[in-house]
């Protein structure tokens, strides 16, 4: 299962968000480093399409796809040199597939900020610099270890050193490793290092209902953030972690109404979960029948046999063909038989690229 690490400076709302995401109780006190060991929660990815398919097929069960979220200890400047819980933080985040970076954008004297002031751009720079410096150490160490084989004329070592030198320079310039254009072979080399700045990032800006939110104050600090987001093309959302935490204790049917009474100024947890899903470049295909309607995860641009391995590894080698129809076309047809009569169910082979929202019946 793919995982997303929730990171940020101490006391910016990471554990509060984690609690809201997973409805799992972890410490979320008003002081730094309340989370020392990472908490892990598996979260269903909401999908209204699957709900409708379950009703359509009168399925006994509806099974959503899921993502693992990891609540990681707060980071401070100097983490790459072991400051605070730095080494532990960096080791934990290295094990995740993507990052949600929580950044506080509200002022509140009752809620401590580790730097004593609210400056979201500075917070982003502190976190990102620590990721860059940690990667710089990793890459420099690897280059040094390659020297013996490079001197021997080892072609693989020479190729690896060349790409690592490019990355080292980018990191030294304050850029992420993913800013370097690489071919497929070079990407395989980089992947083995499990660099932090290769991982996709979603910035989640934590607001406070009724509070002094920078984005609502015509504040230059928020303008700086907007400029950064535009220039880097970063993915981001705004969220009120405290409100979302409170919502988790309400019955499902009351949450929407309560959110409306608050004005709905921020994105909600479901949007954050889906954004995390997109961050990992995943798509959903579905299977449906009387026993169950189920969502399956595959990487975007996967062929049918590769996507089928989500169901069973045998599907890759034993794949013959697949019946494919868009979920909406199936619902609008009234039944699978009518969809077939209308020619909407297609027979696809091994080269077919699975699309988000496909309903597939694999033939092996």
matplotlib code that plots the C-alpha trace (Angstrom):
import matplotlib.pyplot as plt

x = [0.0, 1.3, 1.8, 1.8, 3.8, 2.2, 5.1, 5.6, 7.2, 6.2, 2.7, 1.2, -1.7, -0.2, -1.6, -4.9, -5.2, -4.1, -6.8, -9.4, -8.2, -8.1, -10.5, -7.7, -6.6, -3.0, -1.7, -2.3, -1.4, -0.4, 3.3, 6.1, 7.2, 4.0, 4.3, 7.6, 6.9, 5.0, 1.4, 0.0, -3.6, -5.2, -7.8, -10.5, -10.5, -14.1, -15.6, -19.3, -18.9, -18.4, -21.4, -23.6, -22.1, -22.9, -26.5, -26.6, -25.4, -27.2, -23.8, -23.4, -20.2, -18.6, -14.9, -13.0, -9.3, -7.1, -4.0, -1.8, -1.1, 1.8, 1.9, 5.6, 7.4, 7.8, 10.9, 13.1, 16.0, 19.1, 17.2, 19.7, 22.4, 20.3, 18.7, 15.4, 14.1, 15.7, 17.3, 14.2, 12.0, 14.1, 14.3, 10.5, 9.7, 12.1, 9.9, 6.8, 5.8, 4.7, 4.5, 1.7, 3.4, 1.2, 1.8, 0.0, -1.5, -3.4, -2.3, -3.3, -1.4, -2.8, -1.3, 2.5, 4.6, 8.0, 9.7, 7.5, 5.9, 3.6, 5.5, 4.3, 6.9, 9.7, 8.2, 8.1, 11.7, 12.9, 11.2, 12.3, 15.9, 16.1, 14.9, 17.4, 20.3, 19.5, 19.5, 22.7, 24.4, 23.0, 24.1, 27.6, 28.2, 27.1, 29.4, 32.3, 31.6, 31.5, 35.0, 36.8, 34.6, 34.8, 38.6, 38.4, 36.3, 33.1, 30.5, 27.5, 29.4, 30.4, 26.8, 25.6, 28.2, 27.3, 23.6, 24.4, 26.7, 23.8, 21.6, 24.2, 24.6, 20.8, 20.6, 23.5, 21.5, 18.6, 16.5, 14.8, 16.2, 13.0, 13.9, 16.5, 15.3, 16.2, 15.8, 14.3, 17.7, 18.7, 15.4, 16.0, 19.4, 17.9, 15.1, 17.5, 18.6, 15.1, 15.7, 13.3, 13.1, 12.0, 8.8, 5.7, 4.5, 1.0, 1.0, -1.9, -2.4, -4.0, -6.5, -8.7, -12.4, -13.1, -9.3, -6.8, -6.1, -3.4, -5.2, -8.2, -6.2, -4.6, -1.3, 2.0, 3.0, 0.3, 1.2, 4.7, 3.2, 0.9, 3.9, 5.9, 2.9, 2.5, 6.3, 6.7, 3.4, 2.9, -0.2, -2.0, -5.2, -6.5, -7.9, -9.1, -7.6, -9.4, -12.8, -12.2, -11.1, -14.4, -16.4, -15.1, -17.2, -20.4, -22.6, -21.9, -25.3, -24.8, -21.2, -22.3, -24.9, -22.5, -19.8, -22.4, -23.2, -19.4, -19.4, -17.4, -14.4, -11.9, -11.5, -12.5, -10.9, -12.4, -10.8, -7.5, -7.6, -8.4, -5.6, -3.3, -4.4, -3.7, -0.4, 0.7, -0.4, -2.9, -6.2, -9.1, -10.7, -13.6, -15.2, -18.9, -21.3, -23.7, -21.0, -19.1, -18.4, -14.7, -12.2, -8.7, -5.6, -3.1, -0.6, -1.7, -1.0, -0.9, -1.8, -4.6, -2.4, -0.4, -3.6, -4.9, -2.1, -3.9, -6.5, -4.1, -0.5, -1.4, -3.4, -0.2, 1.0, -2.4, -4.2, -6.2, -8.6, -10.9, -14.4, -14.3, -17.0, -17.0, -18.8, -21.3, -22.1, -22.8, -25.2, -27.0, -27.5, -29.7, -28.0, -24.8, -26.9, -28.3, -24.8, -23.6, -26.5, -25.6, -22.0, -20.7, -18.8, -15.5, -13.2, -9.7, -6.3, -2.9, -2.0, -5.1, -4.3, -6.7, -8.6, -9.8, -13.5, -13.2, -15.3, -13.4, -14.0, -10.7, -10.5, -7.7]
y = [0.0, 3.5, 5.9, 9.7, 11.3, 14.3, 16.7, 20.2, 22.3, 21.3, 22.3, 23.3, 20.9, 17.6, 15.3, 17.2, 16.5, 12.9, 12.4, 13.9, 11.7, 8.4, 8.9, 7.4, 9.0, 10.2, 12.9, 16.4, 18.7, 22.4, 21.9, 20.8, 17.2, 15.6, 13.0, 11.1, 7.8, 8.0, 7.0, 5.1, 5.1, 3.5, 5.7, 4.8, 7.0, 8.3, 7.5, 8.3, 6.3, 3.2, 3.9, 4.2, 1.0, -0.9, 0.2, -0.6, -4.2, -4.6, -5.6, -7.2, -5.3, -2.0, -1.9, 1.3, 1.7, 3.1, 5.1, 4.9, 8.2, 8.6, 11.3, 12.2, 14.1, 17.8, 19.1, 22.0, 23.9, 21.7, 18.4, 17.1, 17.5, 15.8, 18.8, 18.2, 14.8, 15.4, 12.0, 10.2, 12.5, 12.1, 8.3, 8.1, 10.3, 8.5, 5.4, 7.2, 7.6, 11.3, 14.2, 16.4, 19.5, 21.3, 25.0, 27.3, 30.5, 31.8, 34.0, 33.0, 34.0, 31.0, 28.5, 28.4, 28.7, 27.1, 30.2, 32.7, 34.2, 33.3, 33.3, 30.5, 31.1, 30.9, 27.7, 26.2, 27.2, 25.7, 22.3, 22.2, 23.2, 20.4, 17.9, 19.4, 19.2, 15.6, 14.6, 16.5, 14.4, 11.2, 12.1, 13.3, 10.2, 8.0, 9.9, 9.3, 5.6, 5.3, 6.7, 3.4, 1.8, 5.0, 4.8, 1.2, 2.3, 0.7, 2.0, 1.7, 3.6, 6.3, 6.8, 6.9, 9.5, 11.7, 11.9, 12.3, 15.2, 17.0, 16.3, 17.4, 20.7, 21.3, 20.6, 22.9, 25.6, 25.0, 23.1, 19.7, 16.6, 16.3, 19.5, 17.5, 16.0, 12.4, 9.5, 6.2, 4.6, 7.6, 7.6, 3.9, 4.9, 7.8, 5.7, 3.4, 6.4, 7.0, 10.8, 13.0, 15.8, 13.3, 12.7, 14.6, 17.3, 18.6, 21.8, 22.0, 25.5, 25.3, 28.0, 28.7, 29.3, 32.9, 33.5, 35.9, 34.0, 35.6, 34.8, 36.8, 39.8, 41.1, 40.2, 40.3, 37.0, 35.2, 37.0, 35.5, 32.1, 32.6, 33.7, 30.5, 28.3, 29.9, 29.8, 26.2, 24.8, 23.2, 21.3, 22.8, 23.1, 25.1, 23.2, 23.9, 21.0, 21.7, 21.9, 18.7, 17.1, 18.1, 16.9, 13.4, 13.0, 13.9, 11.4, 11.2, 12.7, 15.8, 16.7, 18.4, 20.5, 21.6, 22.4, 24.7, 26.6, 27.4, 28.9, 26.1, 28.4, 25.5, 22.2, 19.2, 15.9, 14.0, 16.5, 16.2, 12.4, 12.5, 15.1, 12.7, 10.0, 12.2, 13.2, 9.5, 9.6, 6.8, 6.1, 3.9, 1.1, -0.9, -4.3, -4.8, -7.6, -9.1, -10.2, -6.8, -3.6, -2.7, 0.0, -1.0, 1.2, 1.3, 3.8, 6.1, 4.8, 1.2, -1.5, -3.9, -6.8, -4.5, -3.0, -6.5, -7.4, -5.2, -8.0, -10.9, -11.2, -14.0, -11.5, -10.2, -13.4, -15.1, -12.1, -12.9, -10.0, -7.7, -6.4, -2.7, 0.0, 3.5, 3.4, 6.1, 4.4, 1.2, 3.0, 4.9, 1.6, 0.2, -3.2, -5.0, -6.8, -3.6, -2.0, -5.0, -4.6, -1.0, -1.9, 0.0, -2.9, -3.2, -6.2, -4.9, -6.6, -6.5, -3.0, -1.3, 1.6, 1.5, 4.8, 6.2, 5.1, 2.0, -1.0, -4.1, -7.8, -9.6, -12.8, -15.2]
z = [0.0, -0.9, 1.9, 2.5, 5.3, 7.1, 7.9, 9.0, 11.8, 15.4, 16.5, 13.2, 13.2, 11.8, 14.5, 14.5, 10.8, 11.2, 13.8, 11.5, 8.6, 10.4, 13.3, 15.3, 18.6, 18.9, 21.0, 19.7, 22.6, 22.3, 22.5, 20.1, 19.6, 21.0, 18.2, 18.7, 17.0, 13.7, 13.9, 10.9, 9.7, 6.6, 5.1, 2.5, -0.6, -1.0, -4.4, -5.2, -8.4, -6.5, -4.2, -7.3, -8.8, -5.6, -5.8, -9.5, -8.9, -5.5, -4.1, -0.7, -0.1, -1.3, -0.9, -1.4, -2.3, 0.5, 1.3, 4.3, 6.1, 8.5, 11.2, 11.5, 14.3, 13.8, 12.0, 13.0, 11.3, 11.5, 11.3, 8.7, 11.3, 14.0, 15.6, 17.4, 16.2, 12.8, 12.1, 13.1, 11.1, 8.0, 8.3, 8.7, 5.8, 3.6, 3.9, 2.5, -1.2, -1.0, 1.4, 2.7, 4.1, 6.7, 6.9, 9.4, 8.1, 11.1, 13.9, 17.5, 20.6, 22.4, 20.0, 20.2, 17.0, 17.3, 15.7, 17.7, 14.7, 11.7, 8.4, 6.1, 3.4, 6.0, 7.3, 3.8, 3.2, 6.5, 5.8, 2.1, 3.0, 5.4, 2.8, 0.3, 2.8, 3.7, 0.1, -0.5, 2.2, 0.7, -2.9, -1.9, 0.1, -2.8, -5.2, -2.9, -2.7, -6.5, -7.0, -6.8, -9.5, -11.6, -11.6, -12.7, -15.7, -14.6, -17.1, -14.7, -12.0, -14.5, -15.7, -12.1, -11.1, -14.0, -13.0, -9.3, -10.0, -11.8, -8.8, -6.4, -8.2, -8.3, -4.5, -3.9, -5.7, -3.4, -5.9, -5.5, -7.2, -9.2, -11.0, -13.0, -16.3, -16.5, -18.9, -17.9, -17.0, -14.9, -13.1, -12.1, -10.7, -8.7, -7.4, -5.5, -3.4, -2.2, -2.1, -0.2, -2.8, -5.5, -3.6, -4.7, -2.3, -1.5, 0.6, 3.1, 4.5, 7.9, 8.7, 11.7, 11.6, 12.7, 13.2, 11.7, 8.5, 6.3, 3.1, 4.3, 5.5, 2.3, 3.9, 2.1, 3.8, 1.9, -1.3, -1.0, -0.7, -3.7, -5.8, -4.7, -5.6, -9.0, -9.8, -8.8, -10.0, -6.6, -5.6, -2.6, -0.6, 2.4, 5.3, 8.9, 10.7, 14.0, 12.4, 10.5, 13.8, 15.4, 12.4, 12.9, 16.1, 14.3, 12.5, 8.8, 7.8, 10.1, 8.9, 5.7, 7.4, 10.1, 7.5, 5.7, 8.9, 9.1, 5.6, 4.0, 3.6, 3.3, 1.5, 3.5, 4.4, 1.4, -1.0, 0.8, 0.6, -3.1, -3.7, -1.9, -4.3, -7.3, -5.8, -6.1, -9.8, -9.2, -10.9, -10.0, -12.0, -10.7, -10.6, -9.8, -9.2, -6.7, -4.3, -4.2, -5.9, -5.5, -6.4, -7.4, -7.6, -10.4, -11.7, -14.4, -18.0, -16.8, -19.4, -18.6, -17.6, -15.2, -13.8, -13.3, -10.9, -8.3, -8.2, -8.6, -9.7, -12.1, -14.2, -15.7, -17.3, -17.8, -19.2, -22.4, -22.8, -20.8, -21.1, -20.4, -20.0, -18.5, -15.1, -16.2, -19.5, -17.5, -15.1, -17.9, -19.8, -17.0, -17.1, -18.3, -20.9, -22.4, -22.3, -24.4, -26.8, -27.3, -28.0, -25.0, -23.5, -25.4, -25.7, -25.0, -25.3, -23.6, -25.0, -23.6, -21.3, -18.3, -17.7, -14.5, -14.0, -16.1, -15.0, -16.0, -16.2, -16.7, -18.8, -18.0]

ax = plt.figure().add_subplot(projection="3d")
ax.plot(x, y, z, "-o")
ax.set_aspect("equal")
plt.show()
